Amino acid sequence: MEGTRTKSRRFACKVDDIDNGESMTIEGETPVALFRTEDGEFYATSDTCTHEKWSLGDDGDIEGDEVICPLHMARFDVRTGEPLCFPATVALDTFEVQIDDGNVYVLI
């Protein structure tokens, strides 16, 4: 029987701290990339590109619902974490994002 893991709610930023089409890294034991798409939706994935160790939150470029790793141009869907082109073949972990009273939280 598998055990259940309790998720922690990590404060990321205020809603107004990140503009549409931008991203940021939330530091911690598990670094998380927080993305705000052009339409204002928030998504969170693991911060490190699965092809090479590179920060997607700090250095990735957002285009629509995709983040592009500038190191080798790997693309990922920020909604699902799925790789969209080579050289990436492994999906990013995704995390639930909650908005509460103007604050953005990520469940890790």
OpenMM code with the backbone's topology and positions (N, CA, C; nanometers):
from openmm import Vec3, app, unit

residues = "MET GLU GLY THR ARG THR LYS SER ARG ARG PHE ALA CYS LYS VAL ASP ASP ILE ASP ASN GLY GLU SER MET THR ILE GLU GLY GLU THR PRO VAL ALA LEU PHE ARG THR GLU ASP GLY GLU PHE TYR ALA THR SER ASP THR CYS THR HIS GLU LYS TRP SER LEU GLY ASP ASP GLY ASP ILE GLU GLY ASP GLU VAL ILE CYS PRO LEU HIS MET ALA ARG PHE ASP VAL ARG THR GLY GLU PRO LEU CYS PHE PRO ALA THR VAL ALA LEU ASP THR PHE GLU VAL GLN ILE ASP ASP GLY ASN VAL TYR VAL LEU ILE".split()
positions = [
    Vec3(0.0844, -0.1177, 0.0000),
    Vec3(0.0000, 0.0000, 0.0000),
    Vec3(0.0885, 0.1233, 0.0000),
    Vec3(0.0608, 0.2149, -0.0898),
    Vec3(0.1408, 0.3363, -0.0983),
    Vec3(0.0975, 0.4347, 0.0089),
    Vec3(0.1974, 0.5050, 0.0655),
    Vec3(0.1670, 0.6092, 0.1624),
    Vec3(0.1305, 0.7376, 0.0911),
    Vec3(0.0578, 0.8213, 0.1586),
    Vec3(0.0244, 0.9508, 0.1006),
    Vec3(0.1234, 1.0537, 0.1508),
    Vec3(0.1602, 1.1412, 0.0635),
    Vec3(0.2559, 1.2447, 0.0971),
    Vec3(0.1805, 1.3761, 0.1140),
    Vec3(0.2019, 1.4415, 0.2254),
    Vec3(0.1379, 1.5698, 0.2483),
    Vec3(0.2145, 1.6773, 0.1734),
    Vec3(0.1415, 1.7560, 0.0974),
    Vec3(0.2045, 1.8629, 0.0217),
    Vec3(0.2137, 1.9877, 0.1078),
    Vec3(0.3214, 2.0625, 0.0866),
    Vec3(0.3341, 2.1887, 0.1577),
    Vec3(0.2980, 2.3020, 0.0632),
    Vec3(0.2418, 2.4045, 0.1184),
    Vec3(0.2002, 2.5221, 0.0422),
    Vec3(0.3102, 2.6265, 0.0557),
    Vec3(0.3781, 2.6539, -0.0551),
    Vec3(0.4916, 2.7460, -0.0530),
    Vec3(0.4520, 2.8794, -0.1162),
    Vec3(0.4738, 2.9889, -0.0422),
    Vec3(0.4476, 3.1221, -0.0965),
    Vec3(0.5449, 3.1475, -0.2107),
    Vec3(0.4939, 3.1958, -0.3234),
    Vec3(0.5778, 3.2250, -0.4394),
    Vec3(0.5996, 3.3745, -0.4554),
    Vec3(0.4893, 3.4501, -0.4601),
    Vec3(0.4981, 3.5946, -0.4815),
    Vec3(0.3577, 3.6530, -0.4701),
    Vec3(0.3500, 3.7832, -0.4806),
    Vec3(0.2209, 3.8509, -0.4963),
    Vec3(0.1824, 3.8391, -0.6441),
    Vec3(0.0550, 3.8364, -0.6728),
    Vec3(0.0075, 3.8262, -0.8108),
    Vec3(0.0697, 3.9363, -0.8967),
    Vec3(0.0775, 4.0572, -0.8434),
    Vec3(0.1293, 4.1705, -0.9206),
    Vec3(0.2808, 4.1719, -0.9356),
    Vec3(0.3519, 4.0782, -0.8698),
    Vec3(0.4981, 4.0744, -0.8782),
    Vec3(0.5498, 4.0144, -1.0085),
    Vec3(0.4638, 3.9466, -1.0816),
    Vec3(0.5066, 3.8804, -1.2052),
    Vec3(0.4082, 3.9165, -1.3170),
    Vec3(0.4596, 3.9745, -1.4227),
    Vec3(0.3771, 4.0185, -1.5350),
    Vec3(0.3432, 3.9020, -1.6277),
    Vec3(0.2407, 3.9213, -1.7086),
    Vec3(0.2066, 3.8218, -1.8104),
    Vec3(0.3271, 3.7983, -1.9004),
    Vec3(0.3526, 3.6706, -1.9325),
    Vec3(0.4642, 3.6345, -2.0193),
    Vec3(0.5983, 3.6282, -1.9485),
    Vec3(0.5973, 3.6290, -1.8153),
    Vec3(0.7220, 3.6231, -1.7399),
    Vec3(0.7268, 3.4972, -1.6537),
    Vec3(0.8458, 3.4694, -1.6035),
    Vec3(0.8659, 3.3542, -1.5151),
    Vec3(0.9646, 3.3914, -1.4064),
    Vec3(0.9704, 3.3073, -1.3051),
    Vec3(1.0640, 3.3273, -1.1950),
    Vec3(1.0937, 3.1932, -1.1303),
    Vec3(1.2026, 3.1886, -1.0559),
    Vec3(1.2371, 3.0685, -0.9808),
    Vec3(1.2040, 3.0899, -0.8342),
    Vec3(1.1404, 2.9898, -0.7752),
    Vec3(1.1131, 2.9890, -0.6327),
    Vec3(1.2164, 2.8948, -0.5719),
    Vec3(1.3094, 2.9519, -0.4984),
    Vec3(1.4181, 2.8730, -0.4401),
    Vec3(1.3655, 2.7850, -0.3277),
    Vec3(1.4380, 2.6807, -0.2984),
    Vec3(1.4026, 2.5899, -0.1905),
    Vec3(1.4651, 2.4551, -0.2142),
    Vec3(1.4316, 2.3598, -0.1283),
    Vec3(1.4834, 2.2235, -0.1436),
    Vec3(1.4495, 2.1695, -0.2818),
    Vec3(1.3292, 2.2011, -0.3278),
    Vec3(1.2857, 2.1683, -0.4634),
    Vec3(1.2649, 2.2999, -0.5375),
    Vec3(1.3628, 2.3458, -0.6187),
    Vec3(1.3417, 2.4701, -0.6933),
    Vec3(1.2263, 2.4540, -0.7927),
    Vec3(1.1420, 2.5554, -0.7983),
    Vec3(1.0227, 2.5519, -0.8820),
    Vec3(1.0243, 2.6726, -0.9751),
    Vec3(0.9878, 2.6511, -1.1004),
    Vec3(0.9694, 2.7599, -1.1959),
    Vec3(0.8215, 2.7978, -1.1948),
    Vec3(0.7952, 2.9249, -1.1737),
    Vec3(0.6590, 2.9765, -1.1784),
    Vec3(0.6451, 3.0571, -1.3064),
    Vec3(0.5424, 3.0255, -1.3842),
    Vec3(0.5186, 3.0907, -1.5119),
    Vec3(0.3849, 3.1625, -1.5081),
    Vec3(0.3815, 3.2810, -1.5677),
    Vec3(0.2542, 3.3489, -1.5910),
    Vec3(0.2441, 3.3684, -1.7412),
    Vec3(0.1480, 3.3009, -1.8016),
    Vec3(0.1349, 3.3037, -1.9463),
    Vec3(0.0842, 3.4408, -1.9929),
    Vec3(0.0869, 3.4602, -2.1228),
    Vec3(0.0403, 3.5867, -2.1815),
    Vec3(-0.1047, 3.6172, -2.1441),
    Vec3(-0.1853, 3.5114, -2.1217),
    Vec3(-0.3249, 3.5345, -2.0847),
    Vec3(-0.3448, 3.5447, -1.9337),
    Vec3(-0.2341, 3.5490, -1.8581),
    Vec3(-0.2412, 3.5735, -1.7145),
    Vec3(-0.2547, 3.4517, -1.6257),
    Vec3(-0.2549, 3.3312, -1.6841),
    Vec3(-0.2663, 3.2085, -1.6054),
    Vec3(-0.1314, 3.1733, -1.5423),
    Vec3(-0.1364, 3.1162, -1.4220),
    Vec3(-0.0158, 3.0736, -1.3512),
    Vec3(0.0012, 2.9222, -1.3600),
    Vec3(0.1249, 2.8783, -1.3837),
    Vec3(0.1609, 2.7368, -1.3848),
    Vec3(0.2954, 2.7213, -1.3162),
    Vec3(0.3205, 2.6025, -1.2632),
    Vec3(0.4482, 2.5763, -1.1962),
    Vec3(0.5008, 2.4395, -1.2372),
    Vec3(0.6315, 2.4347, -1.2627),
    Vec3(0.6992, 2.3096, -1.2970),
    Vec3(0.8305, 2.3038, -1.2193),
    Vec3(0.8962, 2.1889, -1.2271),
    Vec3(1.0324, 2.1838, -1.1744),
    Vec3(1.1135, 2.2877, -1.2513),
    Vec3(1.2100, 2.3466, -1.1835),
    Vec3(1.2846, 2.4585, -1.2416),
    Vec3(1.3915, 2.4150, -1.3405),
    Vec3(1.4428, 2.2954, -1.3259),
    Vec3(1.5583, 2.2534, -1.4045),
    Vec3(1.5165, 2.1801, -1.5311),
    Vec3(1.5698, 2.2249, -1.6455),
    Vec3(1.5461, 2.1585, -1.7732),
    Vec3(1.5883, 2.0123, -1.7608),
    Vec3(1.5075, 1.9213, -1.8139),
    Vec3(1.5384, 1.7786, -1.8022),
    Vec3(1.6449, 1.7330, -1.9014),
    Vec3(1.6795, 1.8174, -1.9969),
    Vec3(1.7858, 1.7828, -2.0912),
    Vec3(1.9222, 1.8185, -2.0352),
    Vec3(1.9372, 1.9374, -1.9858),
    Vec3(2.0607, 1.9847, -1.9228),
    Vec3(2.0203, 2.0640, -1.8003),
    Vec3(2.1068, 2.0708, -1.7052),
    Vec3(2.0749, 2.1436, -1.5820),
    Vec3(2.0804, 2.2935, -1.6084),
    Vec3(1.9621, 2.3531, -1.6291),
    Vec3(1.9509, 2.4948, -1.6578),
    Vec3(1.8191, 2.5449, -1.6002),
    Vec3(1.8199, 2.6633, -1.5413),
    Vec3(1.6998, 2.7180, -1.4790),
    Vec3(1.6010, 2.7686, -1.5832),
    Vec3(1.4809, 2.7146, -1.5787),
    Vec3(1.3755, 2.7598, -1.6684),
    Vec3(1.3037, 2.8830, -1.6134),
    Vec3(1.2959, 2.8930, -1.4814),
    Vec3(1.2293, 3.0077, -1.4203),
    Vec3(1.3072, 3.1362, -1.4380),
    Vec3(1.4392, 3.1281, -1.4220),
    Vec3(1.5233, 3.2476, -1.4352),
    Vec3(1.5570, 3.2795, -1.5796),
    Vec3(1.5801, 3.1778, -1.6611),
    Vec3(1.6349, 3.2002, -1.7953),
    Vec3(1.5444, 3.1579, -1.9099),
    Vec3(1.4368, 3.0853, -1.8827),
    Vec3(1.3507, 3.0375, -1.9901),
    Vec3(1.2714, 3.1500, -2.0544),
    Vec3(1.2361, 3.1304, -2.1793),
    Vec3(1.1542, 3.2259, -2.2541),
    Vec3(1.0136, 3.1684, -2.2692),
    Vec3(0.9125, 3.2497, -2.2419),
    Vec3(0.7735, 3.2058, -2.2503),
    Vec3(0.7170, 3.2460, -2.3866),
    Vec3(0.6567, 3.1499, -2.4547),
    Vec3(0.5830, 3.1749, -2.5793),
    Vec3(0.4519, 3.0991, -2.5690),
    Vec3(0.3441, 3.1712, -2.5518),
    Vec3(0.2142, 3.1068, -2.5343),
    Vec3(0.2149, 3.0230, -2.4077),
    Vec3(0.1878, 2.8924, -2.4223),
    Vec3(0.1888, 2.7999, -2.3086),
    Vec3(0.3174, 2.7177, -2.3046),
    Vec3(0.4222, 2.7682, -2.3695),
    Vec3(0.5489, 2.6954, -2.3764),
    Vec3(0.6610, 2.7748, -2.3111),
    Vec3(0.7551, 2.7002, -2.2519),
    Vec3(0.8793, 2.7608, -2.2052),
    Vec3(0.9913, 2.7012, -2.2898),
    Vec3(1.0833, 2.7873, -2.3294),
    Vec3(1.1966, 2.7460, -2.4116),
    Vec3(1.3227, 2.7595, -2.3290),
    Vec3(1.3975, 2.6511, -2.3175),
    Vec3(1.5261, 2.6549, -2.2488),
    Vec3(1.6284, 2.7163, -2.3454),
    Vec3(1.6945, 2.8244, -2.3059),
    Vec3(1.7868, 2.8908, -2.3981),
    Vec3(1.9166, 2.8134, -2.4227),
    Vec3(1.9438, 2.7125, -2.3429),
    Vec3(2.0691, 2.6394, -2.3581),
    Vec3(2.0738, 2.5607, -2.4893),
    Vec3(1.9701, 2.4791, -2.5151),
    Vec3(1.9659, 2.3988, -2.6384),
    Vec3(1.8304, 2.4054, -2.7073),
    Vec3(1.7476, 2.5026, -2.6695),
    Vec3(1.6178, 2.5282, -2.7322),
    Vec3(1.5123, 2.4195, -2.7105),
    Vec3(1.5265, 2.3425, -2.6034),
    Vec3(1.4209, 2.2472, -2.5687),
    Vec3(1.2954, 2.3256, -2.5309),
    Vec3(1.1798, 2.2707, -2.5656),
    Vec3(1.0516, 2.3345, -2.5360),
    Vec3(0.9671, 2.2419, -2.4497),
    Vec3(0.8943, 2.3020, -2.3554),
    Vec3(0.8052, 2.2280, -2.2679),
    Vec3(0.6717, 2.3005, -2.2592),
    Vec3(0.5641, 2.2240, -2.2451),
    Vec3(0.4318, 2.2796, -2.2190),
    Vec3(0.4258, 2.3101, -2.0693),
    Vec3(0.4059, 2.4360, -2.0309),
    Vec3(0.4058, 2.4724, -1.8890),
    Vec3(0.2829, 2.4193, -1.8167),
    Vec3(0.1779, 2.3843, -1.8911),
    Vec3(0.0564, 2.3313, -1.8290),
    Vec3(0.0719, 2.1857, -1.7870),
    Vec3(0.1473, 2.1089, -1.8659),
    Vec3(0.1581, 1.9643, -1.8422),
    Vec3(0.3000, 1.9180, -1.8108),
    Vec3(0.3991, 2.0022, -1.8418),
    Vec3(0.5398, 1.9650, -1.8252),
    Vec3(0.5953, 1.8824, -1.9396),
    Vec3(0.5115, 1.8454, -2.0359),
    Vec3(0.5546, 1.7576, -2.1454),
    Vec3(0.6572, 1.8256, -2.2356),
    Vec3(0.7619, 1.7489, -2.2757),
    Vec3(0.8580, 1.8038, -2.3721),
    Vec3(0.7921, 1.8114, -2.5093),
    Vec3(0.8214, 1.9176, -2.5830),
    Vec3(0.7573, 1.9395, -2.7119),
    Vec3(0.8518, 1.9208, -2.8294),
    Vec3(0.9821, 1.9126, -2.8025),
    Vec3(1.0780, 1.8918, -2.9103),
    Vec3(1.2100, 1.8429, -2.8515),
    Vec3(1.2918, 1.7873, -2.9388),
    Vec3(1.4258, 1.7473, -2.8991),
    Vec3(1.5091, 1.8718, -2.8748),
    Vec3(1.6047, 1.8688, -2.7865),
    Vec3(1.6649, 1.7497, -2.7306),
    Vec3(1.5962, 1.6974, -2.6045),
    Vec3(1.4936, 1.7638, -2.5536),
    Vec3(1.4265, 1.7162, -2.4319),
    Vec3(1.3351, 1.5994, -2.4639),
    Vec3(1.3401, 1.4956, -2.3809),
    Vec3(1.2531, 1.3797, -2.3970),
    Vec3(1.1826, 1.3420, -2.2666),
    Vec3(1.2215, 1.4046, -2.1563),
    Vec3(1.1655, 1.3734, -2.0249),
    Vec3(1.0828, 1.4937, -1.9782),
    Vec3(0.9626, 1.4657, -1.9284),
    Vec3(0.8723, 1.5716, -1.8832),
    Vec3(0.9220, 1.6370, -1.7550),
    Vec3(0.8812, 1.7611, -1.7361),
    Vec3(0.9044, 1.8325, -1.6105),
    Vec3(0.7962, 1.7927, -1.5117),
    Vec3(0.8294, 1.7899, -1.3834),
    Vec3(0.7260, 1.7733, -1.2818),
    Vec3(0.6410, 1.8996, -1.2803),
    Vec3(0.5124, 1.8851, -1.2545),
    Vec3(0.4232, 2.0000, -1.2445),
    Vec3(0.3671, 2.0088, -1.1030),
    Vec3(0.3288, 2.1289, -1.0643),
    Vec3(0.2776, 2.1546, -0.9302),
    Vec3(0.1518, 2.2405, -0.9392),
    Vec3(0.0614, 2.2166, -0.8469),
    Vec3(-0.0606, 2.2962, -0.8401),
    Vec3(-0.0279, 2.4372, -0.7926),
    Vec3(-0.0920, 2.5354, -0.8550),
    Vec3(-0.0772, 2.6752, -0.8159),
    Vec3(-0.2106, 2.7218, -0.7584),
    Vec3(-0.2038, 2.7932, -0.6457),
    Vec3(-0.3235, 2.8492, -0.5843),
    Vec3(-0.3061, 3.0000, -0.5695),
    Vec3(-0.4126, 3.0732, -0.5976),
    Vec3(-0.4155, 3.2174, -0.5778),
    Vec3(-0.5086, 3.2428, -0.4598),
    Vec3(-0.4575, 3.3145, -0.3601),
    Vec3(-0.5351, 3.3394, -0.2402),
    Vec3(-0.5079, 3.4814, -0.1921),
    Vec3(-0.6091, 3.5652, -0.1985),
    Vec3(-0.6002, 3.7023, -0.1474),
    Vec3(-0.4826, 3.7795, -0.2066),
    Vec3(-0.4623, 3.7650, -0.3378),
    Vec3(-0.3566, 3.8378, -0.4067),
    Vec3(-0.2186, 3.7768, -0.3953),
    Vec3(-0.2103, 3.6593, -0.3324),
    Vec3(-0.0843, 3.5874, -0.3176),
    Vec3(-0.0840, 3.4614, -0.4049),
    Vec3(0.0330, 3.4252, -0.4553),
    Vec3(0.0477, 3.3053, -0.5365),
    Vec3(0.1217, 3.2007, -0.4530),
    Vec3(0.0658, 3.0809, -0.4447),
    Vec3(0.1241, 2.9697, -0.3705),
    Vec3(0.1404, 2.8515, -0.4632),
    Vec3(0.2424, 2.7708, -0.4357),
    Vec3(0.2654, 2.6473, -0.5106),
    Vec3(0.2610, 2.5327, -0.4112),
    Vec3(0.1860, 2.4268, -0.4459),
    Vec3(0.1801, 2.3080, -0.3610),
    Vec3(0.2908, 2.2121, -0.4042),
    Vec3(0.3822, 2.1866, -0.3129),
    Vec3(0.4979, 2.1009, -0.3412),
    Vec3(0.4796, 1.9691, -0.2666),
] * unit.nanometer
topology = app.Topology()
chain = topology.addChain("A")
for resn in residues:
    res = topology.addResidue(resn, chain)
    for name in ("N", "CA", "C"):
        topology.addAtom(name, app.Element.getBySymbol(name[0]), res)
